[in-house]
Amino acid sequence: MIRDRDGKMVAENRNLIRAPGEHASCPSDGFMDILTDEKGFAIYQRNCSGWHLIGETLKFELSSEGHYQLREVVLRYTDRRSQESDDIVRVLTPNDSGSIKFEDYRLDEPYKVTSALREKSKN
């Protein structure tokens, strides 16, 4: 939930924050932190898929229309079987996913986009 200086709710999204350990076979921390700056805010979370721990950074900025808009998603995949594995980093922008308002963002959004981009690159 985002509130203005007077406490009035500006936007709400109940489908944004990860719970810890969403997958029994692959433990993760879920929500980690939120940081703000002059342009907007970033949400840091950890997810898990198969052998990969995934660090998620979701960056939202205030648009010229006055609503918070997704500006960037950074997914950092680390193979949890090896301490020496190189991280795989995927960066998604509105060019990849289209324009998404804060209140419309869903947790599976970046994974749908990366899957679609992989399929597109095969053709």
C-alpha positions as CSV (number, residue, x, y, z in Angstrom):
1,M,0.0,0.0,0.0
2,I,1.3,3.4,-0.9
3,R,0.2,6.5,1.1
4,D,0.8,10.1,0.4
5,R,2.1,12.6,3.0
6,D,-1.4,13.1,4.5
7,G,-1.9,9.3,4.9
8,K,-4.3,9.0,2.0
9,M,-3.9,5.7,0.1
10,V,-2.5,6.3,-3.4
11,A,-2.2,2.7,-4.6
12,E,-2.5,-0.8,-3.3
13,N,-1.3,-4.2,-4.4
14,R,-1.8,-7.3,-2.3
15,N,-0.1,-9.5,-4.9
16,L,3.3,-8.1,-4.8
17,I,5.1,-9.3,-1.6
18,R,6.6,-12.8,-1.5
19,A,6.2,-15.0,1.6
20,P,9.2,-16.8,2.9
21,G,9.6,-20.4,1.7
22,E,6.8,-20.4,-0.9
23,H,8.1,-23.7,-2.2
24,A,8.7,-26.6,0.3
25,S,11.4,-28.2,-1.9
26,C,13.3,-24.9,-2.5
27,P,13.5,-22.6,0.5
28,S,13.7,-18.8,0.0
29,D,13.5,-15.7,2.2
30,G,10.6,-14.0,0.4
31,F,10.4,-10.2,1.0
32,M,13.7,-8.7,2.1
33,D,13.6,-4.9,2.0
34,I,12.1,-1.8,0.3
35,L,14.2,1.3,-0.4
36,T,13.0,4.7,-1.6
37,D,14.7,7.5,-3.5
38,E,13.7,10.7,-5.2
39,K,12.3,8.9,-8.2
40,G,10.4,6.1,-6.5
41,F,11.2,2.9,-4.7
42,A,12.7,-0.6,-5.1
43,I,11.5,-3.9,-3.6
44,Y,14.0,-6.6,-2.9
45,Q,12.8,-10.2,-2.6
46,R,14.2,-13.8,-2.8
47,N,12.5,-16.5,-4.7
48,C,13.5,-20.1,-5.6
49,S,13.0,-22.3,-8.6
50,G,14.6,-25.7,-9.0
51,W,18.3,-25.4,-8.1
52,H,18.3,-21.6,-8.5
53,L,17.9,-19.0,-5.8
54,I,16.5,-15.9,-7.5
55,G,17.1,-12.4,-6.2
56,E,14.3,-10.1,-7.4
57,T,14.6,-6.3,-7.6
58,L,11.5,-4.5,-8.6
59,K,11.9,-0.8,-9.4
60,F,8.9,1.5,-9.5
61,E,9.0,5.2,-10.5
62,L,6.3,8.0,-10.3
63,S,5.1,8.5,-13.9
64,S,4.2,11.9,-15.4
65,E,0.5,10.8,-15.0
66,G,1.0,10.6,-11.3
67,H,0.9,6.8,-10.7
68,Y,3.8,4.4,-9.9
69,Q,5.0,2.5,-12.9
70,L,7.3,-0.5,-13.2
71,R,10.6,0.7,-14.6
72,E,12.8,-2.3,-14.2
73,V,13.0,-5.9,-12.9
74,V,16.3,-7.5,-12.2
75,L,16.4,-11.3,-11.7
76,R,19.7,-12.7,-10.4
77,Y,19.8,-16.5,-10.6
78,T,22.4,-18.3,-8.4
79,D,22.8,-22.1,-8.6
80,R,22.5,-23.3,-5.0
81,R,24.4,-26.5,-5.7
82,S,27.7,-24.6,-6.2
83,Q,29.3,-21.8,-4.3
84,E,31.4,-20.9,-7.3
85,S,28.7,-20.6,-9.9
86,D,28.4,-17.5,-11.9
87,D,25.1,-15.6,-11.5
88,I,22.8,-15.3,-14.4
89,V,21.3,-11.8,-14.5
90,R,18.2,-10.9,-16.5
91,V,17.0,-7.3,-16.7
92,L,13.5,-6.5,-17.9
93,T,12.3,-3.0,-18.8
94,P,8.9,-1.7,-20.1
95,N,10.4,-2.5,-23.6
96,D,10.1,-6.2,-22.7
97,S,7.0,-6.3,-20.6
98,G,5.0,-3.2,-21.6
99,S,3.7,-0.6,-19.2
100,I,2.6,-2.0,-15.8
101,K,1.2,0.1,-13.0
102,F,2.1,-0.7,-9.4
103,E,-1.4,-1.9,-8.6
104,D,-1.5,-4.2,-11.6
105,Y,1.9,-6.0,-11.1
106,R,1.8,-9.7,-10.3
107,L,4.5,-11.9,-8.8
108,D,4.7,-14.2,-11.9
109,E,4.9,-11.3,-14.4
110,P,8.7,-11.3,-14.9
111,Y,8.8,-15.1,-15.4
112,K,6.0,-14.9,-18.0
113,V,8.0,-12.2,-19.8
114,T,11.3,-14.1,-19.7
115,S,9.6,-17.3,-20.9
116,A,8.0,-15.4,-23.8
117,L,11.4,-13.7,-24.7
118,R,13.1,-17.2,-24.7
119,E,10.4,-18.5,-27.0
120,K,10.7,-15.5,-29.3
121,S,14.5,-15.8,-29.5
122,K,14.1,-19.5,-30.7
123,N,12.2,-18.4,-33.7
